[in-house]
Amino acid sequence: MALQQKKALSKTSKVRPSTGNSASAPQSQCLPSEIEVKYKMAECYTMLKQDKDAIAILDGIPSRQRTPKINMMLANLYKKAGQERPSVTSYKEVLRQCPLALDAILGLLSLSVKGAEVASMTMNVIQSVPNLDWLSVWIKAYAFVHTGDNSRAINTICSLEKKSLLRDNVDLLGSLADLYFRAGDNKNSVLKFEQAQMLDPYLIKGMDVYGYLLAREGRLEDVENLGCRLFNISDQHAEPWVVSGCHSFYSKRYSRALYLGAKAIQLNSNSVQALLLKGAALRNMGRVQEAIIHFREAIRLAPCRLDCYEGLIECYLASNSIREAMVMANNVYKTLGANAQTLTLLATVCLEDPVTQEKAKTLLDKALNQRPDYIKAVVKKAELLSREQKYEDGIALLRNALANQSDCVLHRILGDFLVAVNEYQEAMDQYSIALSLDPNDQKSLEGMQKMEKEESPTDATQEEDVDDMEGSGEEGDLEGSDSEAAQWADQEQWFGMQ
């Protein structure tokens, strides 16, 4: 593929406008202009991942001769290279020539240009063209998206979705799903992704986040099917590799997840979900410092996504760097505002230090006052109550949280609390519900097995004897997993992941 692109590049570089006599005029009219040739060369350079050469080619075109597509390519290349000022200038030039270029509008908003300024550049068109009243609201919605105001962004996009012109719009549904995910509302996020997928079976954008959410819910068979479907559409996008990587990660095959994450990054170095996948795999393999590098890069690309900060803070806590974790959590709290998610993240770090236990309790109470159904806050509050052995309070908290939702972790923790107050039968029921939601939840399985052994010690002894007799079979499974890890470790070296 790369060889073909290089051949195409060498051919286009030889093309020159004809300047011969009048007999060759018809032939010269068939040839592309010099500007078009340079644009094609820049396209080839970008496909070869030689962005600097692409920028140099396009920069050589005089400003007055740059068409909207040339300015758009320049803007995207500047943005990718971290050159914000020339990128903003190029996007504005696109809007000056094409006021309805939505990609240019999104580009400006992503570079922190205020929504009011962007809207002013399209105002004349909105007033002169009929049925464009939705555009100003659309700009307002995505301005909220890029400033991290998730709740107002969700409300604004929902109001847009109700309009007849934009009802069942796949792009809006995908944006809405992503916003619900950022706000920690995973249930609604999954619903919107499913709705978008039904409308467009060939949809790839956002499917990496959808696959991650399914994997977190323990729906590994659905994740596997999603990955296969995406690979059938295209294997040249990062999303199919990330989805397959999520399946491997939640199957505890971290070496394979690492390889798949690296492959996704190779295809799209700006894939935040791929960076998070690879970072999480590295962290779980004990390579914390390498994981930190990936989470920091994810934060650079998506400074409004809380899960990027969560991954980095987990790395700090794993390496006992509580001070660094506290500094980062406080920065997130100040930057993204005091919402249920940031309060819970700060409380999570406070729980690691005995001195700040009371502060953690206060933060969690504030988070639950804002969002009583926020699962992470409920889990952390239950953890705090367990430390204080306030099991009855914990049971009341968990029952209240489970009144309007069903979650594997909440059912499992409720089972643990019920065991602590000798409510064994109901605890068994809670473990069963947890396993029905996620058959791979090891802690629920262990809790149920522990109760079964306590109820029938004779049966437990017989099971241990059977396990001893089948010991050789288990060793064979372990050997198989070691050989698989070695196989993917070789793949890591091929991708330079050392």
FIZATOR-133461 format. One line per field, with one value per residue (C-alpha): chain; x, y, z; residue number from 1; residue in three letters. Coordinates in steps of 0.1 Angstrom, whole numbers. Layout:
unit <- [A	...]
x <- [X	...]
y <- [Y	...]
z <- [Z	...]
pos <- [NUM	...]
code <- [ala	...]
***
This chain:
unit <- [A	A	A	A	A	A	A	A	A	A	A	A	A	A	A	A	A	A	A	A	A	A	A	A	A	A	A	A	A	A	A	A	A	A	A	A	A	A	A	A	A	A	A	A	A	A	A	A	A	A	A	A	A	A	A	A	A	A	A	A	A	A	A	A	A	A	A	A	A	A	A	A	A	A	A	A	A	A	A	A	A	A	A	A	A	A	A	A	A	A	A	A	A	A	A	A	A	A	A	A	A	A	A	A	A	A	A	A	A	A	A	A	A	A	A	A	A	A	A	A	A	A	A	A	A	A	A	A	A	A	A	A	A	A	A	A	A	A	A	A	A	A	A	A	A	A	A	A	A	A	A	A	A	A	A	A	A	A	A	A	A	A	A	A	A	A	A	A	A	A	A	A	A	A	A	A	A	A	A	A	A	A	A	A	A	A	A	A	A	A	A	A	A	A	A	A	A	A	A	A	A	A	A	A	A	A	A	A	A	A	A	A	A	A	A	A	A	A	A	A	A	A	A	A	A	A	A	A	A	A	A	A	A	A	A	A	A	A	A	A	A	A	A	A	A	A	A	A	A	A	A	A	A	A	A	A	A	A	A	A	A	A	A	A	A	A	A	A	A	A	A	A	A	A	A	A	A	A	A	A	A	A	A	A	A	A	A	A	A	A	A	A	A	A	A	A	A	A	A	A	A	A	A	A	A	A	A	A	A	A	A	A	A	A	A	A	A	A	A	A	A	A	A	A	A	A	A	A	A	A	A	A	A	A	A	A	A	A	A	A	A	A	A	A	A	A	A	A	A	A	A	A	A	A	A	A	A	A	A	A	A	A	A	A	A	A	A	A	A	A	A	A	A	A	A	A	A	A	A	A	A	A	A	A	A	A	A	A	A	A	A	A	A	A	A	A	A	A	A	A	A	A	A	A	A	A	A	A	A	A	A	A	A	A	A	A	A	A	A	A	A	A	A	A	A	A	A	A	A	A	A	A	A	A	A	A	A	A	A	A	A	A	A	A	A	A	A	A	A	A	A	A	A	A	A	A	A	A	A	A	A	A	A	A	A	A	A	A	A	A	A	A	A	A	A	A	A	A	A	A	A	A	A	A	A	A	A	A	A	A	A	A	A	A	A	A	A	A]
x <- [0	27	47	16	12	49	46	15	34	63	40	21	53	63	31	36	12	18	33	39	25	-12	-12	-7	-35	-62	-37	-28	-65	-68	-40	-47	-35	-4	-24	-45	-13	1	-31	-29	7	-2	-29	-3	20	-7	-15	22	20	45	25	54	60	22	22	53	36	4	22	39	5	-1	-30	-52	-50	-60	-94	-116	-104	-68	-74	-94	-65	-40	-62	-65	-27	-18	-42	-27	8	-3	-1	-33	-30	-24	-51	-76	-67	-72	-105	-118	-107	-128	-158	-153	-155	-180	-201	-219	-188	-198	-164	-147	-171	-163	-126	-128	-149	-124	-96	-114	-128	-160	-193	-206	-176	-182	-219	-213	-194	-225	-252	-257	-263	-286	-308	-308	-313	-347	-349	-315	-327	-314	-277	-273	-286	-263	-233	-244	-247	-212	-197	-210	-195	-160	-161	-170	-205	-220	-255	-262	-248	-272	-302	-294	-288	-320	-339	-324	-332	-369	-370	-384	-353	-329	-349	-330	-299	-270	-244	-265	-273	-236	-228	-256	-243	-208	-221	-241	-209	-188	-215	-213	-248	-238	-273	-285	-252	-257	-293	-283	-254	-278	-303	-276	-264	-299	-302	-267	-255	-222	-215	-179	-174	-180	-183	-150	-167	-199	-177	-160	-194	-206	-174	-178	-213	-199	-216	-185	-204	-220	-185	-171	-200	-195	-158	-164	-190	-167	-138	-161	-168	-132	-100	-83	-100	-89	-124	-125	-91	-102	-134	-115	-90	-118	-129	-94	-89	-121	-113	-80	-58	-38	-9	-34	-52	-19	-11	-46	-44	-10	-24	-53	-29	-8	-39	-50	-26	-54	-77	-83	-100	-70	-46	-69	-70	-32	-26	-50	-34	1	-11	-25	7	27	42	29	53	46	9	12	27	-4	-29	-12	-14	-51	-56	-38	-61	-93	-89	-127	-129	-129	-120	-85	-78	-92	-67	-38	-49	-53	-16	-5	-24	-10	26	17	21	-8	5	6	-29	-42	-28	-43	-77	-78	-69	-96	-121	-111	-110	-142	-162	-179	-201	-208	-180	-152	-164	-162	-128	-114	-131	-115	-80	-90	-100	-64	-51	-64	-60	-86	-113	-138	-132	-139	-172	-182	-173	-193	-223	-222	-219	-249	-270	-264	-268	-282	-280	-243	-229	-192	-202	-225	-197	-172	-197	-204	-166	-164	-193	-178	-146	-167	-187	-219	-235	-272	-265	-247	-276	-300	-278	-275	-312	-320	-295	-309	-345	-343	-314	-297	-259	-237	-213	-241	-258	-225	-216	-252	-246	-214	-232	-260	-235	-220	-255	-261	-288	-275	-304	-309	-272	-272	-300	-280	-249	-272	-285	-250	-239	-269	-259	-222	-214	-176	-178	-152	-160	-197	-187	-163	-189	-214	-189	-178	-214	-220	-190	-200	-235	-222	-186	-188	-195	-168	-143	-154	-150	-114	-106	-119	-99	-67	-75	-79	-48	-29	-57	-55	-17	-23	-46	-20	6	-17	-21	16	22	-4	12	45	29	15	47	64	38	45	81	70	51	79	61	90]
y <- [0	24	15	23	57	65	56	79	106	104	104	135	153	150	166	202	225	224	256	244	257	259	223	210	232	205	182	209	215	178	183	194	229	232	240	208	188	202	194	158	156	168	141	114	128	126	90	82	100	126	156	180	175	180	213	224	217	235	264	270	279	317	326	341	309	285	269	259	223	234	256	228	204	229	237	200	194	225	213	178	193	215	248	263	299	291	263	289	312	285	274	310	313	282	298	331	312	285	298	264	243	224	207	241	253	222	228	263	253	225	252	272	298	312	300	336	345	314	321	356	343	324	349	364	329	319	349	346	309	293	264	272	284	252	261	287	262	235	259	267	229	221	251	236	202	217	236	205	217	183	189	220	203	173	196	217	186	170	201	199	163	170	192	175	184	168	139	106	124	99	125	141	107	98	131	127	91	104	132	108	87	117	126	91	81	49	35	64	64	27	34	63	43	14	38	54	19	8	39	34	-2	9	34	33	66	63	25	22	39	18	-14	-2	3	-31	-47	-29	-43	-78	-82	-98	-118	-86	-69	-98	-96	-58	-62	-87	-64	-34	-54	-65	-28	-17	-27	6	25	24	15	-22	-28	-9	-29	-62	-48	-41	-77	-90	-65	-75	-112	-104	-110	-79	-87	-91	-59	-41	-53	-43	-9	-3	-13	12	40	31	37	68	85	108	79	87	54	35	54	46	10	7	27	5	-27	-14	-5	-39	-55	-35	-11	20	46	37	38	73	85	72	87	121	120	112	142	164	153	153	177	176	138	127	91	102	118	88	65	88	90	52	50	74	54	21	35	50	85	99	135	136	119	146	174	160	154	190	204	184	196	232	229	208	222	207	180	145	130	154	152	114	114	137	116	85	100	112	76	65	87	81	119	129	103	129	151	121	115	152	151	119	133	163	141	119	150	161	126	100	74	80	45	54	77	50	24	47	57	20	13	41	27	-8	5	20	-12	7	-22	-12	23	7	-16	13	33	4	-5	32	32	0	12	27	8	-26	-28	-59	-41	-27	-60	-77	-51	-54	-91	-85	-62	-87	-114	-91	-89	-126	-122	-152	-161	-126	-122	-153	-138	-106	-126	-145	-112	-98	-129	-128	-93	-102	-139	-130	-111	-131	-114	-123	-159	-160	-146	-172	-201	-190	-191	-225	-239	-225	-241	-275	-281	-318	-310	-284	-311	-334	-305	-299	-336	-334	-303	-321	-350	-325	-305	-316	-302	-268	-267	-273	-243	-222	-233	-223	-188	-184	-193	-168	-141	-149	-147	-113	-101	-109	-88	-59	-59	-58	-26	-11	-14	-20]
z <- [0	10	-22	-44	-26	-32	-69	-71	-54	-78	-108	-96	-88	-125	-138	-150	-168	-205	-220	-256	-289	-298	-312	-276	-262	-261	-242	-217	-209	-197	-172	-136	-125	-105	-74	-78	-83	-50	-32	-45	-34	1	2	-6	21	47	37	41	76	64	77	77	40	34	53	34	0	9	25	-9	-24	-22	2	-25	-46	-18	-22	7	6	7	37	54	49	62	92	101	96	118	145	145	148	178	159	171	157	120	124	136	108	81	96	96	59	51	68	50	17	28	58	61	65	96	100	101	127	149	143	156	186	194	195	222	198	215	201	197	175	154	151	140	109	98	107	73	57	85	79	41	36	47	72	88	121	137	129	156	182	168	172	207	215	203	221	253	242	238	270	290	300	294	310	290	258	264	269	238	215	228	218	184	180	185	155	123	102	126	140	138	127	132	140	167	182	183	199	225	233	238	261	282	285	296	321	336	324	308	304	282	264	253	243	220	205	197	182	159	150	139	117	101	102	87	115	128	146	184	183	203	232	227	228	259	277	266	279	313	316	310	276	261	235	222	222	201	176	174	167	139	123	124	109	81	74	75	93	85	113	150	163	154	170	202	205	201	226	251	248	255	284	302	295	315	284	289	265	236	246	246	211	198	214	198	164	168	177	146	125	144	168	180	191	228	234	220	243	273	263	260	291	312	298	307	342	348	336	361	336	354	341	305	313	327	294	275	299	297	259	262	285	260	232	253	283	291	294	330	323	310	344	362	344	353	390	392	380	407	434	421	425	460	446	467	466	428	427	451	431	398	414	428	394	377	404	397	359	352	381	412	397	410	389	400	436	436	419	446	473	458	464	499	509	504	532	568	575	548	555	568	538	516	534	529	492	486	504	481	450	461	468	432	417	440	412	404	407	414	443	457	455	473	500	506	508	535	554	553	568	596	599	594	575	581	567	537	530	530	507	482	483	475	446	432	433	398	382	382	384	390	414	435	438	447	474	488	490	510	534	539	548	574	591	587	561	541	519	506	502	479	459	454	443	418	404	400	381	359	349	345	345	345	378	399	432	431	422	451	475	464	466	501	513	497	514	548	544	534	546	536	500	501	512	484	458	471	465	430	424	435	411	382	390	359	336	353	347	311	309	326	302	273	287	291	255	244	265	249	214	221	237	204	187	212	201	164	172	193	226	250]
pos <- [1	2	3	4	5	6	7	8	9	10	11	12	13	14	15	16	17	18	19	20	21	22	23	24	25	26	27	28	29	30	31	32	33	34	35	36	37	38	39	40	41	42	43	44	45	46	47	48	49	50	51	52	53	54	55	56	57	58	59	60	61	62	63	64	65	66	67	68	69	70	71	72	73	74	75	76	77	78	79	80	81	82	83	84	85	86	87	88	89	90	91	92	93	94	95	96	97	98	99	100	101	102	103	104	105	106	107	108	109	110	111	112	113	114	115	116	117	118	119	120	121	122	123	124	125	126	127	128	129	130	131	132	133	134	135	136	137	138	139	140	141	142	143	144	145	146	147	148	149	150	151	152	153	154	155	156	157	158	159	160	161	162	163	164	165	166	167	168	169	170	171	172	173	174	175	176	177	178	179	180	181	182	183	184	185	186	187	188	189	190	191	192	193	194	195	196	197	198	199	200	201	202	203	204	205	206	207	208	209	210	211	212	213	214	215	216	217	218	219	220	221	222	223	224	225	226	227	228	229	230	231	232	233	234	235	236	237	238	239	240	241	242	243	244	245	246	247	248	249	250	251	252	253	254	255	256	257	258	259	260	261	262	263	264	265	266	267	268	269	270	271	272	273	274	275	276	277	278	279	280	281	282	283	284	285	286	287	288	289	290	291	292	293	294	295	296	297	298	299	300	301	302	303	304	305	306	307	308	309	310	311	312	313	314	315	316	317	318	319	320	321	322	323	324	325	326	327	328	329	330	331	332	333	334	335	336	337	338	339	340	341	342	343	344	345	346	347	348	349	350	351	352	353	354	355	356	357	358	359	360	361	362	363	364	365	366	367	368	369	370	371	372	373	374	375	376	377	378	379	380	381	382	383	384	385	386	387	388	389	390	391	392	393	394	395	396	397	398	399	400	401	402	403	404	405	406	407	408	409	410	411	412	413	414	415	416	417	418	419	420	421	422	423	424	425	426	427	428	429	430	431	432	433	434	435	436	437	438	439	440	441	442	443	444	445	446	447	448	449	450	451	452	453	454	455	456	457	458	459	460	461	462	463	464	465	466	467	468	469	470	471	472	473	474	475	476	477	478	479	480	481	482	483	484	485	486	487	488	489	490	491	492	493	494	495	496	497	498]
code <- [met	ala	leu	gln	gln	lys	lys	ala	leu	ser	lys	thr	ser	lys	val	arg	pro	ser	thr	gly	asn	ser	ala	ser	ala	pro	gln	ser	gln	cys	leu	pro	ser	glu	ile	glu	val	lys	tyr	lys	met	ala	glu	cys	tyr	thr	met	leu	lys	gln	asp	lys	asp	ala	ile	ala	ile	leu	asp	gly	ile	pro	ser	arg	gln	arg	thr	pro	lys	ile	asn	met	met	leu	ala	asn	leu	tyr	lys	lys	ala	gly	gln	glu	arg	pro	ser	val	thr	ser	tyr	lys	glu	val	leu	arg	gln	cys	pro	leu	ala	leu	asp	ala	ile	leu	gly	leu	leu	ser	leu	ser	val	lys	gly	ala	glu	val	ala	ser	met	thr	met	asn	val	ile	gln	ser	val	pro	asn	leu	asp	trp	leu	ser	val	trp	ile	lys	ala	tyr	ala	phe	val	his	thr	gly	asp	asn	ser	arg	ala	ile	asn	thr	ile	cys	ser	leu	glu	lys	lys	ser	leu	leu	arg	asp	asn	val	asp	leu	leu	gly	ser	leu	ala	asp	leu	tyr	phe	arg	ala	gly	asp	asn	lys	asn	ser	val	leu	lys	phe	glu	gln	ala	gln	met	leu	asp	pro	tyr	leu	ile	lys	gly	met	asp	val	tyr	gly	tyr	leu	leu	ala	arg	glu	gly	arg	leu	glu	asp	val	glu	asn	leu	gly	cys	arg	leu	phe	asn	ile	ser	asp	gln	his	ala	glu	pro	trp	val	val	ser	gly	cys	his	ser	phe	tyr	ser	lys	arg	tyr	ser	arg	ala	leu	tyr	leu	gly	ala	lys	ala	ile	gln	leu	asn	ser	asn	ser	val	gln	ala	leu	leu	leu	lys	gly	ala	ala	leu	arg	asn	met	gly	arg	val	gln	glu	ala	ile	ile	his	phe	arg	glu	ala	ile	arg	leu	ala	pro	cys	arg	leu	asp	cys	tyr	glu	gly	leu	ile	glu	cys	tyr	leu	ala	ser	asn	ser	ile	arg	glu	ala	met	val	met	ala	asn	asn	val	tyr	lys	thr	leu	gly	ala	asn	ala	gln	thr	leu	thr	leu	leu	ala	thr	val	cys	leu	glu	asp	pro	val	thr	gln	glu	lys	ala	lys	thr	leu	leu	asp	lys	ala	leu	asn	gln	arg	pro	asp	tyr	ile	lys	ala	val	val	lys	lys	ala	glu	leu	leu	ser	arg	glu	gln	lys	tyr	glu	asp	gly	ile	ala	leu	leu	arg	asn	ala	leu	ala	asn	gln	ser	asp	cys	val	leu	his	arg	ile	leu	gly	asp	phe	leu	val	ala	val	asn	glu	tyr	gln	glu	ala	met	asp	gln	tyr	ser	ile	ala	leu	ser	leu	asp	pro	asn	asp	gln	lys	ser	leu	glu	gly	met	gln	lys	met	glu	lys	glu	glu	ser	pro	thr	asp	ala	thr	gln	glu	glu	asp	val	asp	asp	met	glu	gly	ser	gly	glu	glu	gly	asp	leu	glu	gly	ser	asp	ser	glu	ala	ala	gln	trp	ala	asp	gln	glu	gln	trp	phe	gly	met	gln]
***
